[in-house]
Amino acid sequence: MLRAQLLLYGAVIAACGSSQGSPSAAKPTPLSFEPFGVPQYTSHDVFVGGVSPVIVMSHRISRDGGMTWGALDPRVGVPTRVAVAGGTLLTYAPSAGLMRFDPAGTSVATVTGAPTYTSDGTWRVDPSTGKFVVFNGVDNELSFETASGWRASSLPQPTPTETQPYIQDVESNGSTVLTISGWGVHRSHDGGMTWQLVTASVPNAGRDLLVLGDGRFLLFGGMTSYIFDATGAAAGTVAGVVADQGDASACADGAIVVHDKRSTDLGATWHPLIASGDLSMIVERIGCAGDTYWMLARSDSWGYRLVKFKPGTAQLAAGDWETDPITWASDSPQLLRMTDGTFLAAGLAWRDGDPSWALRVLPARAWTAGSLVLGVDGSTFYASADGGATWTAEHGTGPAPDQVDGFARTADGAVLVSTFTGGGDASGDHWHAQVWRSTDMGASWSSVYSGDASRPAGGGDITGEAHRFVGVAADGTWVATDAVSHDSGATWKKSNVENDHSVAFLTPHGRLLATLPGSSPTDDLWRLYDDGGAGKLVGTYTLKLGDTAVQGSALASVAFDEDGYAYVAGGTPYVQLWKSTEPLDAP
């Protein structure tokens, strides 16, 4: 929204002055970019089950722990849950019913004879036999698959008139079958042929039975969690976590995961998997397969991220899980580069040498200087002193977060942010530029520059000055798109930039990279100027990313490394880094 506003209203302020560069510098030369680093696929997918190395998502399957992927057999449909027994995958589809399929994808077998009350949420699997167990969610009916067909079963009635136990869950550890219903908890040691009441009362309990790695059961999802030993006998309680059925998973390493938390002590204590501070990331779905956890995480800023996590590792890895050809996408995300070489883009982090991107909760727009990252999301400022790992919301009165346009950090550690707005009314066009200063990372602000310009309706001369702030050079010079200031914004000197207050970037070596929007890549160029624009024109560039010619003003941002190479981010369907084939900001 802000960029569109700047282009709409800023375009009428055409800069004057000569580029003062050589004729060769004014002549457009091609600047090519090529893919760099590991691509990150950004699709929305859901983990539905698996056991290492087999991973099943709602739309694909991996047989090597998530390194490569293939499509699911169309007969399987879009599963919401899958069980694994003896190397065979078991699932359900409304069109086909219960089915078994092998991970190699060579066969899919539909199970016949299942009861009519079979549905997506009412089937379970006996891990010792690989046979299905189905229950009726209302009436007193269960059914066990056997080698010779299906065997009906029912729970013992408390009274002859009670016929509807409302069975909520059934699970088996291979030797004991446990149920939770309105009649309490029952167990069976003979495959459902006979049942014994364990307890009729489980106050504040949930309705989700989990089988732990050691064969114990946990009744989960309520304010109180109930533990049952491997024989189904009651074995105590722990404080619970309220969760819907299916939200939690018991993992092979003994942990329980639910929402964005992990517990290794049956829920007595919980530890967040995504510790982002005040900036929230929601885990929509989590599960585990072998020693790997899979999460579908979502942020308001960047949408969905499919993430894998291994306990004991430092990062939540986003991974390279697709093989589609890499192509450029014009809706490029903002790109930041930290002083340690870490790139931040679209809620992800990567450094050269990392095997995959890592989840990094980021605001919608962010800027960095050293290890400090300042961001805005909606109407809130966020600050991070650790490279975006954790965030603190800052509510100091000052610039409107959703209008912040530029960012810089001065030599004394203060933070500068700018706003630049424009509009029109019956009297004409008006522009307002302002720079704010904070010494406490956004907790409080003071205005250190304010400028206004206007032009009467119907045309005429522009009165006043409104300089769109870009950043601060190493020598302390304030740089705007059309001027520089050597006294912190008190006075300004017109620069030599051919620019109209549109997209511009200050390079690490104090050069200004400016754009002048055009109708095509051949006239929408990058122009590079020395001394923040006060110096000569260094070069003029047409841009090409892979095989695609790109308009310079379409890029959300550009980052530079120590050798002067330029980087941008964008790709379909990836977040992909692109690196210039030659340095642009050489020392």
C-alpha positions as CSV (number, residue, x, y, z in Angstrom):
1,M,0.0,0.0,0.0
2,L,2.7,2.5,1.0
3,R,4.8,1.8,-2.2
4,A,1.8,2.3,-4.4
5,Q,1.0,5.6,-2.6
6,L,4.6,6.8,-3.0
7,L,4.6,6.0,-6.7
8,L,1.3,7.6,-7.2
9,Y,2.0,10.9,-5.4
10,G,5.8,11.0,-5.5
11,A,6.0,10.6,-9.3
12,V,5.0,14.2,-9.8
13,I,8.1,15.4,-8.0
14,A,10.6,15.0,-10.8
15,A,14.2,15.6,-9.7
16,C,16.3,18.1,-11.4
17,G,20.1,18.3,-12.0
18,S,22.5,16.4,-14.1
19,S,23.8,12.9,-13.3
20,Q,27.3,14.3,-13.7
21,G,28.5,10.9,-14.8
22,S,30.4,9.9,-17.9
23,P,28.5,9.0,-21.0
24,S,29.4,5.3,-20.5
25,A,27.9,5.4,-17.0
26,A,24.6,6.7,-18.4
27,K,24.4,4.0,-21.0
28,P,22.4,1.0,-19.7
29,T,24.4,-2.2,-19.3
30,P,22.9,-5.6,-18.4
31,L,23.2,-6.8,-14.8
32,S,22.4,-10.5,-14.5
33,F,21.3,-12.5,-11.4
34,E,21.4,-16.2,-11.0
35,P,19.9,-18.5,-8.3
36,F,21.9,-18.7,-5.2
37,G,21.7,-20.9,-2.1
38,V,18.9,-23.3,-1.2
39,P,15.3,-22.7,-2.4
40,Q,12.5,-22.8,0.1
41,Y,9.1,-24.1,-1.1
42,T,6.3,-22.1,0.5
43,S,3.2,-24.2,-0.2
44,H,0.5,-25.1,2.4
45,D,0.7,-28.8,3.1
46,V,-0.3,-30.9,6.1
47,F,1.6,-33.8,7.8
48,V,-0.9,-36.7,8.3
49,G,1.4,-39.5,9.5
50,G,4.3,-41.7,9.0
51,V,7.2,-43.6,10.6
52,S,10.8,-42.9,9.6
53,P,11.7,-42.9,6.7
54,V,8.2,-42.7,5.4
55,I,6.4,-39.4,5.6
56,V,2.9,-38.8,4.4
57,M,1.5,-35.4,3.7
58,S,-2.0,-34.6,2.5
59,H,-0.9,-34.4,-1.1
60,R,2.5,-36.2,-1.3
61,I,4.7,-38.9,0.2
62,S,8.4,-39.2,0.9
63,R,10.2,-42.5,1.4
64,D,13.5,-41.1,2.5
65,G,12.7,-38.9,5.5
66,G,11.6,-35.9,3.5
67,M,14.6,-35.5,1.1
68,T,12.5,-36.2,-2.0
69,W,8.8,-36.4,-2.6
70,G,6.3,-38.0,-4.9
71,A,2.6,-37.8,-5.5
72,L,0.2,-40.0,-3.6
73,D,-1.7,-42.6,-5.5
74,P,-5.0,-40.9,-6.6
75,R,-7.0,-43.8,-5.2
76,V,-5.8,-42.7,-1.7
77,G,-7.4,-39.3,-2.2
78,V,-6.4,-36.5,0.3
79,P,-5.9,-38.3,3.6
80,T,-6.3,-36.5,6.9
81,R,-4.8,-39.3,8.9
82,V,-2.6,-42.3,8.2
83,A,-1.4,-45.2,10.4
84,V,1.7,-47.4,9.9
85,A,1.8,-51.1,10.8
86,G,4.4,-53.6,9.7
87,G,5.6,-51.4,6.8
88,T,2.1,-51.0,5.5
89,L,0.2,-47.6,5.4
90,L,-3.5,-47.6,6.4
91,T,-6.0,-44.8,5.8
92,Y,-9.5,-43.9,4.9
93,A,-11.2,-42.0,2.0
94,P,-14.9,-41.3,1.8
95,S,-15.0,-42.5,-1.8
96,A,-13.2,-45.8,-1.1
97,G,-13.5,-46.5,2.6
98,L,-10.7,-48.1,4.6
99,M,-7.6,-49.1,2.6
100,R,-4.1,-50.3,2.8
101,F,-1.2,-49.2,0.5
102,D,2.5,-49.8,0.5
103,P,5.0,-47.0,0.7
104,A,6.5,-47.9,-2.7
105,G,3.1,-47.0,-4.3
106,T,2.7,-50.2,-6.2
107,S,-0.6,-51.3,-4.7
108,V,-3.7,-50.0,-3.0
109,A,-6.1,-52.5,-1.4
110,T,-9.6,-51.5,-0.3
111,V,-10.8,-53.2,2.9
112,T,-14.2,-54.8,2.4
113,G,-16.9,-55.6,5.0
114,A,-16.4,-52.6,7.3
115,P,-19.4,-51.5,9.3
116,T,-21.7,-48.7,8.0
117,Y,-20.7,-46.4,10.8
118,T,-17.1,-46.3,9.6
119,S,-16.0,-42.7,9.0
120,D,-12.8,-40.6,8.8
121,G,-12.7,-40.1,12.5
122,T,-13.8,-43.5,13.8
123,W,-11.1,-45.9,12.7
124,R,-8.0,-47.0,14.5
125,V,-5.3,-49.7,14.0
126,D,-4.0,-52.5,16.2
127,P,-0.2,-52.1,15.9
128,S,0.5,-55.8,16.6
129,T,-1.8,-57.2,13.9
130,G,-2.2,-54.3,11.5
131,K,-5.9,-54.8,11.6
132,F,-8.6,-52.0,11.7
133,V,-10.7,-51.2,14.7
134,V,-13.9,-49.1,14.1
135,F,-16.3,-47.6,16.7
136,N,-19.7,-46.0,16.6
137,G,-19.6,-42.5,18.0
138,V,-23.2,-42.7,19.3
139,D,-24.4,-46.3,19.8
140,N,-22.7,-49.2,21.7
141,E,-21.0,-50.7,18.7
142,L,-17.3,-51.5,17.9
143,S,-16.0,-53.8,15.2
144,F,-12.6,-55.5,14.9
145,E,-11.1,-56.6,11.6
146,T,-9.9,-60.2,11.7
147,A,-8.4,-62.7,9.2
148,S,-11.9,-64.1,8.6
149,G,-13.9,-60.9,8.5
150,W,-15.2,-58.4,11.0
151,R,-16.2,-59.2,14.6
152,A,-18.8,-57.1,16.4
153,S,-18.2,-55.9,20.0
154,S,-19.9,-53.8,22.6
155,L,-19.1,-52.3,26.0
156,P,-20.8,-53.6,29.1
157,Q,-23.9,-51.5,29.8
158,P,-24.1,-49.8,33.2
159,T,-27.9,-50.4,33.2
160,P,-30.2,-52.2,30.7
161,T,-31.7,-48.9,29.6
162,E,-28.4,-47.2,28.8
163,T,-27.6,-48.0,25.1
164,Q,-25.6,-45.0,23.9
165,P,-22.1,-44.7,25.4
166,Y,-21.0,-42.1,22.9
167,I,-17.6,-43.7,22.4
168,Q,-15.0,-40.9,21.8
169,D,-11.8,-42.8,21.2
170,V,-10.3,-46.3,21.0
171,E,-6.6,-47.2,21.0
172,S,-4.5,-50.3,21.2
173,N,-0.9,-50.8,22.3
174,G,-0.9,-54.3,20.8
175,S,-1.9,-56.2,23.9
176,T,-4.5,-53.9,25.5
177,V,-7.4,-52.0,23.9
178,L,-8.6,-49.0,25.8
179,T,-11.8,-46.9,25.2
180,I,-13.1,-43.6,26.5
181,S,-16.8,-43.0,26.4
182,G,-19.6,-41.5,28.4
183,W,-19.5,-44.6,30.5
184,G,-15.9,-44.1,31.5
185,V,-12.7,-46.0,30.6
186,H,-12.9,-49.7,29.6
187,R,-10.1,-52.1,28.7
188,S,-9.9,-55.4,26.8
189,H,-7.1,-57.9,26.7
190,D,-8.7,-60.2,24.2
191,G,-9.2,-58.0,21.1
192,G,-12.5,-56.6,22.2
193,M,-14.3,-59.9,22.9
194,T,-14.7,-59.0,26.6
195,W,-14.3,-55.6,28.4
196,Q,-13.7,-54.5,32.0
197,L,-14.5,-51.1,33.4
198,V,-11.4,-49.3,34.6
199,T,-13.1,-46.2,35.9
200,A,-16.4,-44.6,35.4
201,S,-15.3,-41.1,36.4
202,V,-12.7,-39.0,34.7
203,P,-13.6,-35.4,35.6
204,N,-12.1,-32.6,33.4
205,A,-10.7,-35.2,31.0
206,G,-10.3,-34.8,27.3
207,R,-11.3,-37.3,24.7
208,D,-8.1,-38.2,23.0
209,L,-6.3,-41.5,23.8
210,L,-2.6,-41.5,23.1
211,V,-0.4,-44.6,23.1
212,L,3.0,-43.7,24.5
213,G,6.3,-45.3,23.3
214,D,6.5,-47.6,26.4
215,G,2.9,-48.9,25.9
216,R,1.2,-46.7,28.5
217,F,-1.9,-44.7,27.6
218,L,-2.6,-41.0,28.2
219,L,-6.1,-39.6,28.1
220,F,-5.4,-36.1,26.8
221,G,-7.1,-32.9,25.9
222,G,-8.7,-31.7,29.1
223,M,-7.7,-29.7,32.2
224,T,-6.6,-33.1,33.7
225,S,-4.7,-35.8,31.8
226,Y,-5.1,-39.4,33.0
227,I,-2.3,-42.0,32.8
228,F,-3.0,-45.7,32.3
229,D,-0.3,-48.4,32.4
230,A,0.3,-50.9,29.6
231,T,-2.4,-53.2,31.0
232,G,-4.9,-50.3,31.0
233,A,-4.9,-49.9,34.8
234,A,-5.2,-46.3,36.2
235,A,-1.8,-44.9,37.0
236,G,-2.3,-41.3,38.1
237,T,-3.0,-37.9,36.7
238,V,-1.1,-34.8,35.6
239,A,-2.1,-31.3,34.7
240,G,-3.6,-31.2,31.2
241,V,-3.7,-29.0,28.2
242,V,-7.1,-28.2,26.6
243,A,-6.9,-29.4,23.0
244,D,-9.2,-30.8,20.3
245,Q,-9.1,-34.4,19.5
246,G,-6.3,-35.1,17.0
247,D,-4.3,-32.0,17.9
248,A,-1.8,-34.0,20.0
249,S,0.7,-36.7,19.0
250,A,2.8,-39.1,21.1
251,C,6.2,-39.5,19.6
252,A,8.7,-42.4,19.5
253,D,11.2,-40.4,21.6
254,G,8.7,-40.3,24.5
255,A,7.6,-36.7,24.0
256,I,4.1,-35.4,23.5
257,V,3.5,-32.4,21.1
258,V,0.4,-30.3,20.9
259,H,-0.1,-26.9,19.3
260,D,3.4,-25.2,19.5
261,K,4.6,-27.0,22.6
262,R,6.5,-30.2,23.5
263,S,6.6,-32.2,26.7
264,T,8.9,-35.0,27.8
265,D,7.2,-35.6,31.2
266,L,3.7,-36.5,30.1
267,G,2.6,-32.9,30.2
268,A,3.9,-31.9,33.6
269,T,6.0,-29.2,31.9
270,W,5.9,-27.8,28.4
271,H,8.5,-26.1,26.2
272,P,7.6,-23.9,23.2
273,L,8.9,-25.1,19.8
274,I,8.7,-21.6,18.4
275,A,9.9,-19.1,21.0
276,S,9.4,-15.8,19.2
277,G,8.5,-13.5,22.0
278,D,5.7,-11.0,21.4
279,L,5.5,-11.7,17.7
280,S,3.2,-14.7,17.3
281,M,3.5,-17.7,15.1
282,I,0.6,-20.2,15.2
283,V,1.1,-23.9,14.8
284,E,-1.9,-25.2,13.0
285,R,-0.9,-28.9,13.0
286,I,1.9,-30.9,14.5
287,G,2.9,-34.5,14.4
288,C,5.9,-36.8,14.5
289,A,7.4,-39.6,12.5
290,G,10.5,-41.3,14.0
291,D,12.8,-38.7,15.4
292,T,11.4,-35.9,13.2
293,Y,8.6,-33.5,14.0
294,W,6.5,-31.9,11.3
295,M,4.6,-28.7,11.8
296,L,2.3,-26.5,9.7
297,A,3.0,-23.0,11.1
298,R,1.3,-19.8,10.2
299,S,1.9,-16.1,10.7
300,D,-0.2,-13.2,9.8
301,S,2.7,-11.7,7.8
302,W,3.9,-14.7,5.8
303,G,1.1,-17.3,5.7
304,Y,1.9,-21.0,6.0
305,R,5.2,-22.7,6.4
306,L,5.7,-26.4,6.5
307,V,8.5,-27.0,9.0
308,K,10.5,-30.0,10.3
309,F,12.3,-30.1,13.6
310,K,14.6,-32.6,15.3
311,P,15.1,-32.4,19.1
312,G,18.6,-31.3,20.0
313,T,19.0,-29.2,16.9
314,A,19.2,-25.4,17.0
315,Q,16.8,-24.6,14.2
316,L,13.4,-25.3,12.9
317,A,14.2,-26.3,9.4
318,A,12.0,-25.2,6.5
319,G,13.8,-27.5,4.0
320,D,14.1,-28.0,0.3
321,W,11.2,-30.3,-0.3
322,E,10.3,-29.8,-4.0
323,T,12.0,-30.1,-7.4
324,D,10.0,-27.7,-9.5
325,P,12.1,-25.5,-11.8
326,I,13.1,-22.3,-10.2
327,T,11.6,-19.2,-12.0
328,W,11.5,-15.6,-11.0
329,A,8.3,-14.2,-9.4
330,S,7.6,-10.4,-9.4
331,D,6.0,-10.3,-6.0
332,S,9.5,-10.4,-4.3
333,P,9.6,-10.4,-0.5
334,Q,11.7,-8.0,1.4
335,L,15.3,-9.3,1.9
336,L,17.6,-8.5,4.8
337,R,21.3,-9.5,5.3
338,M,22.7,-9.7,8.8
339,T,26.4,-8.9,9.6
340,D,27.1,-12.6,10.1
341,G,25.9,-13.3,6.5
342,T,22.5,-14.6,7.5
343,F,19.7,-13.7,5.0
344,L,16.2,-13.0,6.3
345,A,13.2,-13.2,3.9
346,A,9.5,-14.0,4.2
347,G,9.7,-15.4,7.7
348,L,12.8,-17.5,7.0
349,A,16.6,-17.4,7.6
350,W,19.5,-18.9,5.7
351,R,23.3,-18.5,5.7
352,D,25.7,-19.8,3.0
353,G,26.5,-23.4,4.0
354,D,23.2,-24.2,5.8
355,P,21.5,-27.3,4.3
356,S,18.1,-25.6,4.5
357,W,16.2,-22.5,5.4
358,A,15.1,-22.2,9.1
359,L,11.9,-20.7,10.4
360,R,12.4,-17.2,11.6
361,V,9.3,-15.3,12.7
362,L,9.5,-11.9,11.0
363,P,7.1,-9.0,10.8
364,A,5.5,-8.0,7.5
365,R,8.3,-5.4,7.0
366,A,11.6,-5.2,8.7
367,W,15.0,-3.5,8.6
368,T,18.4,-4.5,10.1
369,A,21.6,-3.0,11.3
370,G,24.1,-5.3,13.0
371,S,22.2,-7.7,15.2
372,L,19.3,-5.3,15.6
373,V,16.2,-5.9,13.6
374,L,13.3,-3.5,13.7
375,G,9.9,-4.5,12.2
376,V,6.3,-3.4,11.8
377,D,3.3,-5.6,11.7
378,G,-0.1,-3.9,11.5
379,S,-0.1,-1.1,14.0
380,T,2.7,-2.4,16.2
381,F,6.5,-1.9,16.2
382,Y,8.6,-4.9,17.1
383,A,12.3,-4.9,18.0
384,S,14.8,-7.8,18.1
385,A,18.3,-7.6,19.5
386,D,19.2,-11.2,18.4
387,G,18.8,-11.2,14.7
388,G,15.0,-11.8,14.7
389,A,15.1,-14.9,17.0
390,T,12.9,-13.2,19.6
391,W,10.8,-10.0,19.5
392,T,9.5,-7.4,21.8
393,A,6.5,-5.3,21.0
394,E,7.2,-1.6,21.4
395,H,4.3,0.9,21.9
396,G,6.1,4.3,22.1
397,T,4.2,7.2,20.7
398,G,5.6,8.5,17.5
399,P,5.6,7.3,13.9
400,A,2.6,5.3,12.6
401,P,4.0,1.8,12.2
402,D,2.0,1.1,9.0
403,Q,3.5,4.3,7.4
404,V,7.2,3.6,8.2
405,D,9.2,3.8,4.9
406,G,12.9,3.9,5.9
407,F,15.3,2.8,8.6
408,A,18.8,3.6,9.8
409,R,21.0,3.2,12.8
410,T,23.4,6.0,13.7
411,A,27.0,5.7,15.1
412,D,25.7,6.3,18.6
413,G,23.3,3.4,18.4
414,A,20.1,5.4,17.9
415,V,17.4,4.2,15.6
416,L,16.0,6.4,12.9
417,V,12.8,5.6,11.0
418,S,11.0,7.7,8.4
419,T,7.6,8.2,7.0
420,F,6.7,9.7,3.6
421,T,3.0,10.3,2.7
422,G,1.2,12.1,0.0
423,G,-2.3,13.0,-1.1
424,G,-4.5,15.3,-2.9
425,D,-7.6,17.4,-2.2
426,A,-9.4,20.4,-3.7
427,S,-6.5,22.7,-2.9
428,G,-3.9,20.6,-4.7
429,D,-1.3,17.9,-3.9
430,H,0.5,17.7,-0.6
431,W,3.5,15.7,0.6
432,H,4.8,15.2,4.2
433,A,8.2,13.7,5.2
434,Q,9.3,13.0,8.7
435,V,12.2,11.2,10.5
436,W,11.8,9.9,14.1
437,R,14.6,9.0,16.5
438,S,14.6,6.4,19.2
439,T,17.4,5.4,21.7
440,D,15.5,2.5,23.2
441,M,14.7,0.4,20.1
442,G,11.2,2.0,19.6
443,A,9.9,2.2,23.2
444,S,9.9,6.0,22.8
445,W,10.4,8.4,19.9
446,S,11.2,12.0,19.2
447,S,10.8,13.9,15.8
448,V,14.1,15.1,14.4
449,Y,13.0,16.1,10.9
450,S,9.7,17.2,9.4
451,G,9.2,18.6,5.9
452,D,6.2,19.5,3.8
453,A,5.7,20.3,0.1
454,S,2.6,21.2,-1.9
455,R,1.4,22.2,-5.4
456,P,-1.8,24.0,-6.1
457,A,-4.6,22.4,-7.9
458,G,-4.4,22.6,-11.7
459,G,-0.6,22.8,-11.7
460,G,2.0,25.4,-10.8
461,D,5.2,25.5,-8.8
462,I,5.9,23.2,-5.8
463,T,6.5,25.1,-2.6
464,G,8.4,23.7,0.4
465,E,10.6,20.6,0.7
466,A,9.7,17.0,1.6
467,H,12.7,14.7,1.4
468,R,12.1,11.0,1.4
469,F,14.8,9.6,3.9
470,V,16.6,6.5,2.8
471,G,19.4,6.0,5.4
472,V,22.6,7.2,7.0
473,A,26.0,6.7,5.4
474,A,29.1,5.6,7.4
475,D,30.3,9.2,7.7
476,G,26.9,10.3,9.2
477,T,25.5,11.9,6.1
478,W,21.7,11.6,5.9
479,V,20.6,10.4,2.4
480,A,17.2,11.0,0.9
481,T,16.0,10.1,-2.6
482,D,16.7,13.7,-3.9
483,A,19.1,15.3,-1.4
484,V,21.7,14.8,1.3
485,S,22.1,16.4,4.7
486,H,25.3,16.8,6.7
487,D,23.6,18.2,9.8
488,S,21.0,15.5,10.6
489,G,18.2,16.9,8.5
490,A,18.6,20.6,9.5
491,T,19.6,21.6,5.9
492,W,19.6,19.7,2.7
493,K,21.7,19.8,-0.5
494,K,20.1,18.7,-3.8
495,S,21.6,15.5,-5.1
496,N,22.3,14.5,-8.7
497,V,19.8,11.6,-8.7
498,E,17.5,11.0,-11.5
499,N,14.6,9.8,-9.3
500,D,11.1,10.7,-8.3
501,H,11.0,9.6,-4.6
502,S,10.3,6.0,-5.6
503,V,12.3,2.9,-4.6
504,A,15.9,3.6,-3.5
505,F,18.5,1.8,-1.5
506,L,21.6,2.9,0.3
507,T,24.5,0.5,-0.2
508,P,27.1,-0.4,2.5
509,H,29.7,1.8,0.9
510,G,27.4,4.9,0.9
511,R,26.2,4.8,-2.7
512,L,22.6,5.4,-3.6
513,L,20.8,2.8,-5.8
514,A,17.8,4.6,-7.3
515,T,15.0,3.7,-9.6
516,L,12.8,5.7,-11.9
517,P,9.6,3.6,-12.7
518,G,9.1,2.9,-16.4
519,S,6.7,0.9,-18.5
520,S,9.1,-2.0,-19.2
521,P,12.4,-3.5,-18.1
522,T,14.3,-1.6,-20.8
523,D,13.4,1.8,-19.3
524,D,12.8,0.9,-15.6
525,L,16.5,0.9,-14.6
526,W,18.8,0.8,-11.6
527,R,21.1,3.9,-11.4
528,L,24.0,3.9,-9.0
529,Y,25.5,7.1,-7.6
530,D,28.5,7.9,-5.4
531,D,28.2,9.7,-2.1
532,G,24.5,9.0,-1.4
533,G,23.6,10.7,-4.7
534,A,25.7,13.8,-4.2
535,G,28.5,12.3,-6.3
536,K,28.7,11.1,-9.9
537,L,26.6,8.5,-11.6
538,V,28.6,5.2,-11.4
539,G,26.4,3.0,-13.7
540,T,23.0,2.4,-15.2
541,Y,21.7,-1.2,-15.3
542,T,19.0,-3.2,-16.9
543,L,18.1,-6.3,-14.8
544,K,17.8,-9.9,-15.7
545,L,17.0,-12.7,-13.3
546,G,17.6,-16.0,-14.9
547,D,15.8,-15.8,-18.2
548,T,13.4,-13.0,-17.1
549,A,13.9,-9.3,-17.7
550,V,12.8,-7.4,-14.5
551,Q,11.8,-3.8,-13.9
552,G,14.1,-2.3,-11.3
553,S,11.3,-0.6,-9.3
554,A,9.5,-3.9,-8.9
555,L,12.0,-5.2,-6.4
556,A,11.1,-4.9,-2.8
557,S,14.7,-4.6,-1.6
558,V,18.3,-5.5,-2.3
559,A,21.1,-6.7,0.0
560,F,24.8,-6.6,-0.4
561,D,27.7,-8.7,0.8
562,E,31.2,-7.5,1.8
563,D,32.5,-7.9,-1.8
564,G,29.7,-5.7,-3.3
565,Y,27.6,-8.5,-4.8
566,A,23.8,-7.7,-4.9
567,Y,21.1,-10.1,-3.8
568,V,17.3,-10.0,-4.2
569,A,14.7,-12.6,-3.2
570,G,11.8,-14.0,-5.2
571,G,10.7,-17.2,-6.9
572,T,7.8,-19.4,-7.8
573,P,6.8,-21.3,-5.8
574,Y,9.9,-20.7,-3.7
575,V,11.6,-18.1,-1.6
576,Q,14.8,-18.1,-3.6
577,L,17.9,-15.9,-3.4
578,W,19.3,-14.4,-6.6
579,K,22.9,-13.1,-6.7
580,S,24.4,-10.7,-9.2
581,T,27.0,-12.2,-11.4
582,E,29.3,-9.2,-10.9
583,P,29.8,-6.9,-7.9
584,L,27.7,-3.7,-7.9
585,D,29.0,-2.0,-4.7
586,A,32.7,-2.9,-4.8
587,P,34.8,-1.3,-2.0
